[in-house]
Amino acid sequence: MTTRREHILDAVKSALAGTTSVGTRIYRSRVTALTRAESPALLLSWSNDNASQTTSLATLDWTLEIQIAVIVRGDTPDEVADPIVESLHSKIMASSLGGYTMDVIPTGTTNENFDADQPGGVVTCSYQIKYRTLNNNLAAV
């Protein structure tokens, strides 16, 4: 059995298919470096998943924090990333994420530029995803 969190992360990755300029370069929790030929790319990861008891003692409400990093190369990396950010945001906000979620809330965007053989950048879009599980079963509602 798979937790609802895993179903949600899989649904996010699926929703990102067809993001502007990315093609199939959408990775989940990737830890190896990207080659120049692998950019632009999206890296999907999660940082926190916090629960709170609902008024019905049989369920938990969860807040999953995810990050989608847009990896780009170009003379002005944030400018190169902008249409990709617009596309991924539209896809995430329009998706039902497999029906596993109660709400998706954008929480911020950060930008980091770096020097390499060609200038690069990482624009990270963060979201909170609200969902519910049974108190004693992370796979069910």
DSSP file with accessible surface (Angstrom, degrees, kcal/mol):
  #  RESIDUE AA STRUCTURE BP1 BP2  ACC     N-H-->O    O-->H-N    N-H-->O    O-->H-N    TCO  KAPPA ALPHA  PHI   PSI    X-CA   Y-CA   Z-CA
    1    1 A M              0   0  196      0, 0.0     2,-0.4     0, 0.0   138,-0.0   0.000 360.0 360.0 360.0 146.7    0.0    0.0    0.0
    2    2 A T        -     0   0   65    137,-0.1     5,-0.0     1,-0.0     0, 0.0  -0.898 360.0-114.8-113.9 141.6    1.2    3.5   -0.8
    3    3 A T     >  -     0   0   40     -2,-0.4     4,-1.9     1,-0.1   136,-0.3  -0.262  25.5-115.3 -68.6 159.1    0.6    6.6    1.4
    4    4 A R  H  > S+     0   0   36    134,-2.5     4,-2.8     1,-0.2     5,-0.2   0.856 116.3  62.3 -62.2 -33.9   -1.5    9.5    0.2
    5    5 A R  H  > S+     0   0   57    133,-0.3     4,-2.7     1,-0.2    -1,-0.2   0.942 104.4  46.6 -57.8 -46.1    1.7   11.6    0.3
    6    6 A E  H  > S+     0   0   56      1,-0.2     4,-2.5     2,-0.2    -1,-0.2   0.911 111.4  51.3 -64.3 -40.0    3.3    9.4   -2.4
    7    7 A H  H  X S+     0   0   60     -4,-1.9     4,-2.3     2,-0.2    -1,-0.2   0.914 111.2  48.9 -61.2 -42.3    0.1    9.4   -4.5
    8    8 A I  H  X S+     0   0    0     -4,-2.8     4,-2.6     2,-0.2    -2,-0.2   0.936 110.8  49.0 -64.2 -44.9    0.1   13.3   -4.3
    9    9 A L  H  X S+     0   0    0     -4,-2.7     4,-2.4     1,-0.2    -2,-0.2   0.909 111.8  49.3 -63.6 -39.3    3.8   13.5   -5.3
   10   10 A D  H  X S+     0   0   79     -4,-2.5     4,-2.4    -5,-0.2    -1,-0.2   0.906 111.1  50.4 -63.5 -39.7    3.2   11.2   -8.2
   11   11 A A  H  X S+     0   0   16     -4,-2.3     4,-2.6     2,-0.2    -2,-0.2   0.882 108.9  51.6 -67.1 -37.7    0.2   13.3   -9.2
   12   12 A V  H  X S+     0   0    0     -4,-2.6     4,-1.6     2,-0.2    -2,-0.2   0.950 110.3  48.7 -62.1 -47.4    2.2   16.5   -9.0
   13   13 A K  H  < S+     0   0   85     -4,-2.4     4,-0.4     1,-0.2     3,-0.3   0.927 113.0  47.7 -60.1 -42.0    4.9   15.0  -11.3
   14   14 A S  H >< S+     0   0   87     -4,-2.4     3,-1.4     1,-0.2    -1,-0.2   0.901 108.4  54.7 -64.8 -40.2    2.3   13.8  -13.7
   15   15 A A  H 3< S+     0   0   21     -4,-2.6    -1,-0.2     1,-0.3    -2,-0.2   0.809 101.6  59.8 -63.2 -28.7    0.6   17.3  -13.7
   16   16 A L  T >< S+     0   0    0     -4,-1.6     3,-1.8    -3,-0.3    -1,-0.3   0.601  76.3 119.2 -78.0  -9.9    3.9   18.9  -14.6
   17   17 A A  T <  S+     0   0   59     -3,-1.4     7,-0.1    -4,-0.4    -3,-0.0  -0.282  76.3  24.6 -56.4 135.9    4.2   16.9  -17.9
   18   18 A G  T 3  S+     0   0   58      5,-0.6    -1,-0.3     1,-0.3     3,-0.1   0.556  82.2 163.5  84.4   9.2    4.3   19.2  -20.9
   19   19 A T    X>  -     0   0    3     -3,-1.8     3,-2.1     4,-0.3     4,-0.9  -0.353  54.6 -82.3 -60.0 138.4    5.7   22.1  -18.9
   20   20 A T  T 34 S-     0   0   63     63,-0.3    -1,-0.1     1,-0.3    68,-0.1  -0.109 106.5  -8.5 -45.5 127.9    7.1   24.8  -21.2
   21   21 A S  T 34 S+     0   0   79      1,-0.1    -1,-0.3    -3,-0.1    -2,-0.1   0.410 113.9  92.3  67.3   2.4   10.7   24.0  -22.4
   22   22 A V  T X4  +     0   0    0     -3,-2.1     3,-1.8     1,-0.2     2,-0.2   0.821  53.5 177.1 -98.9 -33.3   11.1   21.0  -20.0
   23   23 A G  T 3< S-     0   0   45     -4,-0.9    -5,-0.6     1,-0.2    -4,-0.3  -0.457  73.7 -23.3  64.5-130.3   10.0   18.0  -22.0
   24   24 A T  T 3  S+     0   0  133     -2,-0.2     2,-2.3     1,-0.1    -1,-0.2   0.334 104.2 113.6 -96.1   8.4   10.5   14.8  -20.0
   25   25 A R    <   +     0   0   64     -3,-1.8    17,-2.5    15,-0.2     2,-0.5  -0.388  38.3 128.0 -83.6  65.0   13.2   16.3  -17.7
   26   26 A I  E     -a   42   0A  14     -2,-2.3     2,-0.4    15,-0.2    17,-0.2  -0.987  37.8-172.2-121.4 117.7   11.1   16.2  -14.6
   27   27 A Y  E     -a   43   0A  53     15,-3.0    17,-3.4    -2,-0.5     2,-0.6  -0.897  18.4-141.4-120.3 146.0   12.8   14.5  -11.7
   28   28 A R  E    S-a   44   0A  62     -2,-0.4    17,-0.2    15,-0.2    15,-0.0  -0.899  80.7 -25.0-107.8 119.9   11.6   13.4   -8.2
   29   29 A S  S    S+     0   0   62     15,-3.4     2,-0.2    -2,-0.6    -1,-0.2   0.820  84.1 180.0  50.6  39.7   14.1   13.9   -5.3
   30   30 A R        +     0   0   60     14,-0.2    -1,-0.2     1,-0.1    -3,-0.1  -0.513  18.0 178.7 -72.8 135.4   17.1   13.7   -7.6
   31   31 A V        +     0   0  142     -2,-0.2     2,-0.2     2,-0.1    -1,-0.1   0.518  52.2  90.7-114.4  -9.5   20.4   14.1   -5.9
   32   32 A T  S    S-     0   0   95      1,-0.1    -2,-0.0     0, 0.0     0, 0.0  -0.613  85.1 -99.0 -89.1 150.1   22.8   13.8   -8.8
   33   33 A A        -     0   0   90     -2,-0.2     2,-0.4     1,-0.1    -1,-0.1  -0.268  33.7-121.7 -65.0 149.9   24.0   16.8  -10.7
   34   34 A L        -     0   0   29      1,-0.0     2,-0.1     2,-0.0    -1,-0.1  -0.741  21.0-130.8 -90.4 140.4   22.3   17.8  -14.0
   35   35 A T    >   -     0   0   80     -2,-0.4     3,-1.3     1,-0.1     4,-0.1  -0.415  29.5-104.9 -79.9 165.0   24.4   18.0  -17.1
   36   36 A R  G >  S+     0   0  133      1,-0.3     3,-1.6     2,-0.2    -1,-0.1   0.899 122.9  56.7 -56.7 -40.1   24.1   21.1  -19.3
   37   37 A A  G 3  S+     0   0   89      1,-0.3    -1,-0.3     0, 0.0    -3,-0.0   0.694  98.4  63.1 -67.6 -16.6   22.1   19.0  -21.8
   38   38 A E  G <  S+     0   0   47     -3,-1.3    -1,-0.3     3,-0.0    -2,-0.2   0.326  88.1 131.2 -91.5   8.1   19.6   18.1  -19.1
   39   39 A S    <   +     0   0   21     -3,-1.6    33,-0.2    -4,-0.1     2,-0.2  -0.877  41.0  48.4-116.2 151.1   18.5   21.7  -18.6
   40   40 A P  S    S+     0   0   30      0, 0.0     2,-0.3     0, 0.0    32,-0.2   0.519  85.7 150.6 -72.1 153.8   16.1   23.2  -18.4
   41   41 A A  E     - B   0  71A   0     30,-1.8    30,-2.9    -2,-0.2     2,-0.4  -0.958  41.3-128.4-148.1 161.8   14.7   20.7  -15.9
   42   42 A L  E     -aB  26  70A   0    -17,-2.5   -15,-3.0    -2,-0.3     2,-0.5  -0.956  14.3-162.8-115.4 135.5   12.3   20.5  -12.9
   43   43 A L  E     -aB  27  69A  39     26,-2.2    26,-2.8    -2,-0.4     2,-0.5  -0.976   8.5-161.5-117.7 118.5   13.2   18.9   -9.6
   44   44 A L  E     +aB  28  68A   1    -17,-3.4   -15,-3.4    -2,-0.5     2,-0.3  -0.850  23.2 148.8-102.5 129.5   10.3   18.0   -7.4
   45   45 A S  E     - B   0  67A  44     22,-2.4    22,-2.8    -2,-0.5     2,-0.3  -0.950  33.1-135.0-148.4 169.1   10.9   17.4   -3.7
   46   46 A W  E     - B   0  66A  87     -2,-0.3    20,-0.2    20,-0.3     3,-0.1  -0.943  12.3-177.1-128.7 151.3    9.1   17.7   -0.3
   47   47 A S  E     +     0   0A  54     18,-2.4     2,-0.3     1,-0.4    19,-0.1   0.706  66.3  15.5-117.1 -34.2   10.4   19.1    2.9
   48   48 A N  E     - B   0  65A  72     17,-0.9    17,-3.1     2,-0.0    -1,-0.4  -0.994  42.8-173.6-143.9 151.7    7.7   18.8    5.6
   49   49 A D  E     - B   0  64A  20     -2,-0.3     2,-0.4    15,-0.2    15,-0.2  -0.831  21.9-175.9-145.6  97.8    4.4   16.9    6.1
   50   50 A N  E     - B   0  63A  90     13,-2.2    13,-2.5    -2,-0.3     2,-0.3  -0.827   8.3-153.2-107.0 139.4    2.7   18.0    9.3
   51   51 A A  E     - B   0  62A  50     -2,-0.4     2,-0.3    11,-0.2    11,-0.2  -0.760   9.3-173.3-109.2 151.3   -0.5   16.6   10.8
   52   52 A S  E     - B   0  61A  69      9,-2.1     9,-2.9    -2,-0.3     2,-0.2  -0.991  32.1-109.7-138.3 144.3   -3.2   18.0   13.0
   53   53 A Q  E     - B   0  60A  90     -2,-0.3     7,-0.2     7,-0.2     2,-0.1  -0.483  32.1-139.0 -70.8 136.4   -6.1   16.2   14.6
   54   54 A T        -     0   0   17      5,-1.8     5,-0.1     2,-0.5    -1,-0.1  -0.400  29.8-100.7 -86.0 172.9   -9.5   17.0   13.1
   55   55 A T  S    S+     0   0  153     -2,-0.1     2,-0.8     2,-0.1    -1,-0.1   0.820 117.0  69.7 -65.4 -27.7  -12.6   17.5   15.2
   56   56 A S  S >  S-     0   0   62      1,-0.1     3,-2.0     3,-0.0    -2,-0.5  -0.825  85.3-147.1 -86.7 115.1  -13.5   13.9   14.1
   57   57 A L  T 3  S+     0   0  130     -2,-0.8    -1,-0.1     1,-0.3    -2,-0.1   0.577  89.4  72.1 -63.9  -4.5  -10.9   11.9   16.0
   58   58 A A  T 3  S+     0   0   54     77,-0.1    77,-3.1    76,-0.1    78,-0.4   0.559  96.0  52.1 -87.9  -8.2  -10.8    9.4   13.2
   59   59 A T  E <   - C   0 134A  20     -3,-2.0    -5,-1.8    75,-0.3     2,-0.4  -0.906  61.6-148.6-132.2 159.4   -9.0   11.6   10.7
   60   60 A L  E     -BC  53 133A  22     73,-2.8    73,-2.1    -2,-0.3     2,-0.5  -0.965  13.0-142.6-121.0 138.5   -5.8   13.8   10.4
   61   61 A D  E     -BC  52 132A  41     -9,-2.9    -9,-2.1    -2,-0.4     2,-0.3  -0.908  24.7-159.8 -98.5 129.0   -5.5   16.9    8.3
   62   62 A W  E     -BC  51 131A  32     69,-3.6    69,-1.8    -2,-0.5     2,-0.5  -0.821  16.9-156.6-111.9 148.9   -2.0   17.1    6.7
   63   63 A T  E     -BC  50 130A  25    -13,-2.5   -13,-2.2    -2,-0.3     2,-0.5  -0.952  15.6-167.0-124.0 106.7    0.0   20.0    5.3
   64   64 A L  E     -BC  49 129A   0     65,-3.2    65,-3.1    -2,-0.5     2,-0.6  -0.837   7.2-152.5 -95.9 124.4    2.6   18.8    2.8
   65   65 A E  E     +BC  48 128A  54    -17,-3.1   -18,-2.4    -2,-0.5   -17,-0.9  -0.901  19.7 179.8-100.8 120.8    5.2   21.3    1.7
   66   66 A I  E     -BC  46 127A   0     61,-2.7    61,-2.2    -2,-0.6     2,-0.4  -0.839  15.4-155.0-118.2 157.7    6.7   20.8   -1.7
   67   67 A Q  E     -BC  45 126A  37    -22,-2.8   -22,-2.4    -2,-0.3     2,-0.5  -0.995   2.2-164.0-129.6 138.3    9.3   22.5   -3.8
   68   68 A I  E     -BC  44 125A   0     57,-2.7    57,-2.7    -2,-0.4     2,-0.5  -0.972  14.6-158.9-121.4 109.1    9.6   22.5   -7.5
   69   69 A A  E     -BC  43 124A  14    -26,-2.8   -26,-2.2    -2,-0.5     2,-0.7  -0.794   5.1-151.7 -92.8 129.1   13.1   23.8   -8.6
   70   70 A V  E     -BC  42 123A   0     53,-3.2    53,-2.0    -2,-0.5     2,-0.6  -0.902  12.0-160.7 -99.7 113.6   13.4   25.1  -12.2
   71   71 A I  E     +BC  41 122A  20    -30,-2.9   -30,-1.8    -2,-0.7     2,-0.3  -0.877  21.9 162.3 -99.7 122.1   17.0   24.5  -13.3
   72   72 A V  E     - C   0 121A   1     49,-2.4    49,-2.4    -2,-0.6     2,-0.4  -0.904  28.6-149.5-135.9 163.9   18.1   26.7  -16.2
   73   73 A R  E     + C   0 120A  51     -2,-0.3    47,-0.3    47,-0.3     2,-0.2  -0.989  42.6 102.6-133.0 142.1   21.1   28.0  -18.0
   74   74 A G  S    S-     0   0    9     45,-2.5     4,-0.1    -2,-0.4    -2,-0.1  -0.850  78.6 -80.7 160.9 166.2   21.4   31.3  -19.9
   75   75 A D  S    S+     0   0  142      1,-0.3    -1,-0.1    -2,-0.2    45,-0.1   0.844 129.0  27.5 -61.2 -34.4   22.8   34.8  -19.6
   76   76 A T  S >> S-     0   0   64      1,-0.1     4,-2.0    43,-0.1     3,-0.8  -0.761  77.9-175.2-126.4  84.2   19.8   36.0  -17.5
   77   77 A P  H 3> S+     0   0    9      0, 0.0     4,-2.4     0, 0.0     5,-0.2   0.846  79.9  52.2 -55.3 -41.3   18.7   32.7  -15.7
   78   78 A D  H 3> S+     0   0   75      1,-0.2     4,-1.3     2,-0.2    43,-0.0   0.867 110.1  50.4 -66.5 -30.3   15.6   34.1  -14.0
   79   79 A E  H <4 S+     0   0  135     -3,-0.8    -1,-0.2     2,-0.2     3,-0.1   0.900 110.6  49.2 -70.4 -39.1   14.4   35.5  -17.3
   80   80 A V  H  < S+     0   0   57     -4,-2.0     4,-0.5     1,-0.2    -2,-0.2   0.890 113.4  48.0 -64.2 -37.7   15.0   32.1  -18.9
   81   81 A A  H >X S+     0   0    0     -4,-2.4     4,-2.7    -5,-0.2     3,-0.5   0.748  90.0  85.1 -75.3 -24.6   13.1   30.4  -16.0
   82   82 A D  H 3X S+     0   0  102     -4,-1.3     4,-2.5     1,-0.3     5,-0.2   0.876  90.0  44.1 -54.1 -49.8   10.1   32.8  -16.1
   83   83 A P  H 3> S+     0   0   57      0, 0.0     4,-2.1     0, 0.0   -63,-0.3   0.857 114.6  52.1 -66.3 -27.7    7.9   31.1  -18.8
   84   84 A I  H <> S+     0   0    1     -3,-0.5     4,-2.9    -4,-0.5     5,-0.3   0.928 109.6  48.8 -69.8 -43.5    8.7   27.7  -17.2
   85   85 A V  H  X S+     0   0   24     -4,-2.7     4,-2.5     1,-0.2     5,-0.2   0.930 111.4  50.1 -60.5 -45.2    7.6   29.0  -13.8
   86   86 A E  H  X S+     0   0  129     -4,-2.5     4,-2.2    -5,-0.2    -1,-0.2   0.932 113.0  46.7 -59.6 -44.3    4.4   30.4  -15.3
   87   87 A S  H  X S+     0   0   20     -4,-2.1     4,-2.3     2,-0.2    -2,-0.2   0.942 113.5  46.2 -65.2 -48.1    3.7   27.1  -17.0
   88   88 A L  H  X S+     0   0    0     -4,-2.9     4,-2.6     1,-0.2     5,-0.2   0.910 111.8  52.1 -65.7 -38.1    4.3   24.9  -14.0
   89   89 A H  H  X S+     0   0   68     -4,-2.5     4,-2.7    -5,-0.3     5,-0.2   0.944 109.9  48.7 -62.6 -45.2    2.3   27.1  -11.7
   90   90 A S  H  X S+     0   0   67     -4,-2.2     4,-1.7    -5,-0.2    -1,-0.2   0.909 112.6  48.9 -60.4 -41.1   -0.7   27.0  -14.1
   91   91 A K  H  X S+     0   0   65     -4,-2.3     4,-1.1     2,-0.2    -1,-0.2   0.919 113.1  45.8 -66.7 -43.6   -0.5   23.2  -14.3
   92   92 A I  H  < S+     0   0    0     -4,-2.6     3,-0.4     1,-0.2    -2,-0.2   0.932 115.4  46.1 -65.4 -44.7   -0.2   22.7  -10.5
   93   93 A M  H  < S+     0   0   80     -4,-2.7    -1,-0.2    -5,-0.2    -2,-0.2   0.793 114.7  47.3 -72.9 -25.2   -3.1   25.1   -9.7
   94   94 A A  H  < S+     0   0   88     -4,-1.7    -1,-0.2    -5,-0.2     2,-0.2   0.658  95.4  92.1 -88.3 -15.1   -5.4   23.7  -12.5
   95   95 A S     <  -     0   0   39     -4,-1.1   -83,-0.0    -3,-0.4   -84,-0.0  -0.511  64.9-149.5 -84.4 146.4   -4.8   20.0  -11.5
   96   96 A S    > > -     0   0   85     -2,-0.2     3,-1.6   -85,-0.0     5,-0.7   0.487  38.1-132.2 -84.4  -3.0   -7.0   18.0   -9.1
   97   97 A L  G > 5 -     0   0    0      1,-0.3     3,-1.5   -86,-0.2   -86,-0.2   0.905  68.1 -52.1  49.3  48.9   -3.8   16.1   -8.3
   98   98 A G  G 3 5S-     0   0   53      1,-0.3    -1,-0.3   -87,-0.2   -90,-0.0   0.586  91.2 -76.5  71.9   9.5   -5.6   12.8   -8.6
   99   99 A G  G < 5S+     0   0   55     -3,-1.6    -1,-0.3     1,-0.1    -2,-0.2   0.598 107.3 115.9  76.9  11.5   -8.4   13.8   -6.3
  100  100 A Y  T < 5 +     0   0   68     -3,-1.5    32,-0.4    -4,-0.3     2,-0.3   0.550  59.1  73.0 -88.2  -9.3   -6.1   13.3   -3.3
  101  101 A T      < -     0   0   32     -5,-0.7    30,-0.3    30,-0.1     3,-0.1  -0.721  53.3-161.8-113.6 159.1   -6.0   16.9   -2.1
  102  102 A M  S    S-     0   0   94     28,-3.6     2,-0.3     1,-0.4    29,-0.2   0.692  81.7  -6.9-100.0 -30.4   -8.2   19.4   -0.3
  103  103 A D  E     -D  130   0A  85     27,-1.3    27,-2.7     2,-0.0     2,-0.4  -0.982  50.8-149.1-163.9 151.5   -6.3   22.5   -1.3
  104  104 A V  E     -D  129   0A  16     -2,-0.3    25,-0.2    25,-0.2    -3,-0.0  -0.998  19.8-174.0-127.5 125.4   -3.1   23.7   -3.0
  105  105 A I  E     -D  128   0A  57     23,-3.1    23,-3.0    -2,-0.4     2,-0.2  -0.972  21.3-135.6-125.4 118.5   -1.6   27.0   -1.8
  106  106 A P  E     -D  127   0A  61      0, 0.0    21,-0.3     0, 0.0     3,-0.1  -0.529  23.2-179.5 -68.0 136.4    1.4   28.7   -3.4
  107  107 A T  E     -     0   0A  73     19,-2.9     2,-0.2     1,-0.4    20,-0.2   0.503  49.0 -50.5-119.3  -7.7    3.8   29.9   -0.6
  108  108 A G  E     -D  126   0A  37     18,-1.1    18,-3.1     2,-0.0    -1,-0.4  -0.826  37.7-119.6 155.7 168.7    6.7   31.6   -2.4
  109  109 A T  E     -D  125   0A  89     -2,-0.2     2,-0.3    16,-0.2    16,-0.2  -0.998  20.7-166.8-138.6 136.4    9.4   31.6   -5.0
  110  110 A T  E     -D  124   0A  86     14,-2.3    14,-2.3    -2,-0.4     2,-0.4  -0.893   6.2-151.9-121.8 157.6   13.1   32.0   -4.5
  111  111 A N  E     +D  123   0A  79     -2,-0.3     2,-0.4    12,-0.2    12,-0.2  -0.991  13.5 175.3-131.8 135.8   15.9   32.7   -7.0
  112  112 A E  E     -D  122   0A 127     10,-1.9    10,-2.9    -2,-0.4     2,-0.3  -0.985  10.4-162.3-139.9 126.9   19.5   31.7   -7.0
  113  113 A N  E     -D  121   0A  85     -2,-0.4     2,-0.3     8,-0.2     8,-0.3  -0.819  10.3-171.3-105.4 149.4   22.1   32.3   -9.8
  114  114 A F  E     -D  120   0A  70      6,-2.7     6,-2.5    -2,-0.3     2,-0.4  -0.976  22.0-120.6-141.5 154.7   25.4   30.5  -10.1
  115  115 A D        +     0   0  151     -2,-0.3     2,-0.2     4,-0.2     6,-0.0  -0.787  47.1 135.8 -95.3 133.3   28.5   30.7  -12.2
  116  116 A A  S    S-     0   0   41     -2,-0.4     4,-0.0     4,-0.0     0, 0.0  -0.767  77.0 -58.5-151.3-163.2   29.5   27.8  -14.3
  117  117 A D  S    S+     0   0  106     -2,-0.2    -2,-0.0     1,-0.2     3,-0.0   0.788 137.1  18.6 -61.0 -22.8   30.8   27.2  -17.9
  118  118 A Q  S    S-     0   0   68    -44,-0.0    -1,-0.2   -43,-0.0   -43,-0.0  -0.985 107.1 -94.7-141.2 135.8   27.5   28.9  -18.8
  119  119 A P        -     0   0   47      0, 0.0   -45,-2.5     0, 0.0     2,-0.3  -0.213  51.3-175.0 -53.1 142.6   25.5   31.1  -16.2
  120  120 A G  E     -CD  73 114A   0     -6,-2.5    -6,-2.7   -47,-0.3     2,-0.3  -0.861  11.9-167.1-136.0 170.1   22.8   29.1  -14.5
  121  121 A G  E     -CD  72 113A   0    -49,-2.4   -49,-2.4    -2,-0.3     2,-0.4  -0.992  15.8-146.7-156.6 159.1   20.0   29.5  -12.1
  122  122 A V  E     -CD  71 112A  27    -10,-2.9   -10,-1.9    -2,-0.3     2,-0.6  -0.982  11.9-172.7-130.2 116.2   17.5   27.8   -9.8
  123  123 A V  E     -CD  70 111A  11    -53,-2.0   -53,-3.2    -2,-0.4     2,-0.5  -0.965  14.0-159.9-107.4 118.9   14.1   29.3   -9.3
  124  124 A T  E     -CD  69 110A  27    -14,-2.3   -14,-2.3    -2,-0.6     2,-0.5  -0.907   5.9-162.1-108.8 123.7   12.3   27.3   -6.7
  125  125 A C  E     -CD  68 109A   3    -57,-2.7   -57,-2.7    -2,-0.5     2,-0.4  -0.893  11.6-157.7-103.4 127.8    8.5   27.5   -6.4
  126  126 A S  E     +CD  67 108A  25    -18,-3.1   -19,-2.9    -2,-0.5   -18,-1.1  -0.860  12.3 178.2-111.8 144.3    7.0   26.3   -3.1
  127  127 A Y  E     -CD  66 106A   6    -61,-2.2   -61,-2.7    -2,-0.4     2,-0.5  -0.981  23.2-140.3-140.1 148.9    3.5   25.1   -2.4
  128  128 A Q  E     -CD  65 105A  51    -23,-3.0   -23,-3.1    -2,-0.3     2,-0.5  -0.949  19.2-161.8-106.0 132.2    1.5   23.7    0.6
  129  129 A I  E     -CD  64 104A   0    -65,-3.1   -65,-3.2    -2,-0.5     2,-0.4  -0.973   4.3-153.2-117.9 122.4   -0.8   20.9   -0.2
  130  130 A K  E     +CD  63 103A  62    -27,-2.7   -28,-3.6    -2,-0.5   -27,-1.3  -0.803  26.9 152.2 -96.4 133.7   -3.6   20.1    2.2
  131  131 A Y  E     -C   62   0A   6    -69,-1.8   -69,-3.6    -2,-0.4     2,-0.4  -0.942  30.6-129.4-151.7 172.3   -4.9   16.5    2.4
  132  132 A R  E     +C   61   0A  86    -32,-0.4     2,-0.3    -2,-0.3   -71,-0.2  -0.955  19.2 175.9-131.0 145.7   -6.6   14.1    4.8
  133  133 A T  E     -C   60   0A   1    -73,-2.1   -73,-2.8    -2,-0.4     8,-0.3  -0.903  40.5 -89.1-135.0 167.9   -6.0   10.6    6.0
  134  134 A L  E >   -CE  59 137A  50      6,-2.6     3,-0.9     3,-1.1   -75,-0.3  -0.446  41.0-115.5 -69.2 154.5   -7.5    8.3    8.6
  135  135 A N  T 3  S+     0   0   78    -77,-3.1   -76,-0.1     1,-0.2    -1,-0.1   0.866 114.2  30.8 -60.5 -36.2   -5.9    8.5   12.0
  136  136 A N  T 3  S+     0   0  143    -78,-0.4     2,-0.3     1,-0.2    -1,-0.2   0.238 118.2  55.3-111.4  13.8   -4.6    4.9   11.8
  137  137 A N  B X   -E  134   0A  53     -3,-0.9     3,-1.2     3,-0.2    -3,-1.1  -0.816  53.6-168.1-152.3 107.5   -4.1    4.6    8.0
  138  138 A L  T 3  S+     0   0   80     -2,-0.3  -134,-2.5     1,-0.2  -133,-0.3   0.525  90.2  56.1 -74.8  -3.5   -1.9    6.9    6.0
  139  139 A A  T 3  S+     0   0   22   -136,-0.3     2,-0.3  -135,-0.1    -1,-0.2   0.516 104.1  54.9-103.3  -7.5   -3.2    5.5    2.7
  140  140 A A    <         0   0   28     -3,-1.2    -6,-2.6    -6,-0.1    -3,-0.2  -0.861 360.0 360.0-130.9 161.0   -6.9    6.0    3.3
  141  141 A V              0   0   93     -2,-0.3    -8,-0.1    -8,-0.3   -82,-0.1  -0.937 360.0 360.0-113.6 360.0   -9.5    8.7    4.0
